Amino acid sequence: MPTFELNLSDDVYAEFQQLAEQEFVSEEQAAEDLIASGIEAYNVSVVDDERRDEMLDGAENNMFDTAEDPGSLEDDRL
Protein backbone atom coordinates (compact mmCIF):
# COMPACT_ATOMS: atom_id res chain seq x y z
CA MET A 1 0.00 0.00 0.00
CA PRO A 2 1.45 3.42 -0.95
CA THR A 3 2.14 5.91 1.81
CA PHE A 4 2.52 9.66 1.77
CA GLU A 5 3.13 12.53 4.15
CA LEU A 6 0.57 15.29 4.64
CA ASN A 7 1.03 18.56 6.51
CA LEU A 8 -2.12 19.88 8.19
CA SER A 9 -2.76 22.95 10.27
CA ASP A 10 -3.19 22.31 14.00
CA ASP A 11 -6.92 23.08 13.77
CA VAL A 12 -7.55 20.70 10.89
CA TYR A 13 -5.50 17.96 12.53
CA ALA A 14 -7.43 18.37 15.80
CA GLU A 15 -10.72 18.04 13.90
CA PHE A 16 -9.37 14.99 12.07
CA GLN A 17 -8.28 13.34 15.33
CA GLN A 18 -11.66 13.99 16.94
CA LEU A 19 -13.53 12.61 13.92
CA ALA A 20 -11.24 9.59 13.68
CA GLU A 21 -11.72 8.82 17.36
CA GLN A 22 -15.52 9.12 17.22
CA GLU A 23 -16.33 7.59 13.85
CA PHE A 24 -13.51 5.27 12.78
CA VAL A 25 -11.53 2.32 14.11
CA SER A 26 -8.17 3.98 13.47
CA GLU A 27 -6.62 7.15 12.05
CA GLU A 28 -5.44 5.14 9.06
CA GLN A 29 -8.99 4.03 8.25
CA ALA A 30 -10.26 7.58 8.78
CA ALA A 31 -7.63 9.03 6.45
CA GLU A 32 -8.31 6.44 3.75
CA ASP A 33 -12.11 6.79 3.91
CA LEU A 34 -12.07 10.60 4.09
CA ILE A 35 -9.61 10.93 1.20
CA ALA A 36 -11.61 8.45 -0.89
CA SER A 37 -14.82 10.38 -0.13
CA GLY A 38 -13.15 13.64 -1.08
CA ILE A 39 -11.88 12.22 -4.36
CA GLU A 40 -15.34 10.85 -5.15
CA ALA A 41 -16.98 14.20 -4.36
CA TYR A 42 -14.39 16.07 -6.41
CA ASN A 43 -14.96 13.89 -9.49
CA VAL A 44 -18.70 14.56 -9.64
CA SER A 45 -19.59 16.30 -12.88
CA VAL A 46 -22.75 18.33 -13.26
CA VAL A 47 -24.50 18.04 -16.59
CA ASP A 48 -27.01 20.73 -17.49
CA ASP A 49 -28.98 19.43 -20.46
CA GLU A 50 -31.74 22.01 -20.07
CA ARG A 51 -31.85 24.44 -22.98
CA ARG A 52 -32.25 28.04 -21.92
CA ASP A 53 -33.65 30.97 -23.79
CA GLU A 54 -30.98 33.65 -24.30
CA MET A 55 -33.54 36.42 -23.77
CA LEU A 56 -34.56 34.87 -20.46
CA ASP A 57 -30.92 34.62 -19.39
CA GLY A 58 -30.40 38.28 -20.20
CA ALA A 59 -33.51 39.29 -18.28
CA GLU A 60 -32.41 37.31 -15.23
CA ASN A 61 -28.93 38.84 -15.34
CA ASN A 62 -30.28 42.38 -15.61
CA MET A 63 -33.11 42.03 -13.11
CA PHE A 64 -31.28 43.73 -10.28
CA ASP A 65 -29.52 46.27 -12.47
CA THR A 66 -32.81 47.98 -13.37
CA ALA A 67 -34.47 47.85 -9.96
CA GLU A 68 -34.60 51.13 -8.07
CA ASP A 69 -33.26 51.31 -4.56
CA PRO A 70 -36.32 51.72 -2.28
CA GLY A 71 -34.15 53.53 0.23
CA SER A 72 -33.35 56.27 -2.27
CA LEU A 73 -36.97 57.24 -2.99
CA GLU A 74 -38.03 60.57 -1.52
CA ASP A 75 -41.12 60.55 0.66
CA ASP A 76 -43.54 63.17 -0.77
CA ARG A 77 -45.81 62.93 2.27
CA LEU A 78 -43.49 64.95 4.52
C-alpha positions as CSV (number, residue, x, y, z in Angstrom):
1,M,0.0,0.0,0.0
2,P,1.4,3.4,-1.0
3,T,2.1,5.9,1.8
4,F,2.5,9.7,1.8
5,E,3.1,12.5,4.1
6,L,0.6,15.3,4.6
7,N,1.0,18.6,6.5
8,L,-2.1,19.9,8.2
9,S,-2.8,23.0,10.3
10,D,-3.2,22.3,14.0
11,D,-6.9,23.1,13.8
12,V,-7.6,20.7,10.9
13,Y,-5.5,18.0,12.5
14,A,-7.4,18.4,15.8
15,E,-10.7,18.0,13.9
16,F,-9.4,15.0,12.1
17,Q,-8.3,13.3,15.3
18,Q,-11.7,14.0,16.9
19,L,-13.5,12.6,13.9
20,A,-11.2,9.6,13.7
21,E,-11.7,8.8,17.4
22,Q,-15.5,9.1,17.2
23,E,-16.3,7.6,13.9
24,F,-13.5,5.3,12.8
25,V,-11.5,2.3,14.1
26,S,-8.2,4.0,13.5
27,E,-6.6,7.2,12.1
28,E,-5.4,5.1,9.1
29,Q,-9.0,4.0,8.2
30,A,-10.3,7.6,8.8
31,A,-7.6,9.0,6.4
32,E,-8.3,6.4,3.7
33,D,-12.1,6.8,3.9
34,L,-12.1,10.6,4.1
35,I,-9.6,10.9,1.2
36,A,-11.6,8.4,-0.9
37,S,-14.8,10.4,-0.1
38,G,-13.1,13.6,-1.1
39,I,-11.9,12.2,-4.4
40,E,-15.3,10.8,-5.1
41,A,-17.0,14.2,-4.4
42,Y,-14.4,16.1,-6.4
43,N,-15.0,13.9,-9.5
44,V,-18.7,14.6,-9.6
45,S,-19.6,16.3,-12.9
46,V,-22.8,18.3,-13.3
47,V,-24.5,18.0,-16.6
48,D,-27.0,20.7,-17.5
49,D,-29.0,19.4,-20.5
50,E,-31.7,22.0,-20.1
51,R,-31.8,24.4,-23.0
52,R,-32.3,28.0,-21.9
53,D,-33.6,31.0,-23.8
54,E,-31.0,33.7,-24.3
55,M,-33.5,36.4,-23.8
56,L,-34.6,34.9,-20.5
57,D,-30.9,34.6,-19.4
58,G,-30.4,38.3,-20.2
59,A,-33.5,39.3,-18.3
60,E,-32.4,37.3,-15.2
61,N,-28.9,38.8,-15.3
62,N,-30.3,42.4,-15.6
63,M,-33.1,42.0,-13.1
64,F,-31.3,43.7,-10.3
65,D,-29.5,46.3,-12.5
66,T,-32.8,48.0,-13.4
67,A,-34.5,47.9,-10.0
68,E,-34.6,51.1,-8.1
69,D,-33.3,51.3,-4.6
70,P,-36.3,51.7,-2.3
71,G,-34.2,53.5,0.2
72,S,-33.3,56.3,-2.3
73,L,-37.0,57.2,-3.0
74,E,-38.0,60.6,-1.5
75,D,-41.1,60.6,0.7
76,D,-43.5,63.2,-0.8
77,R,-45.8,62.9,2.3
78,L,-43.5,64.9,4.5
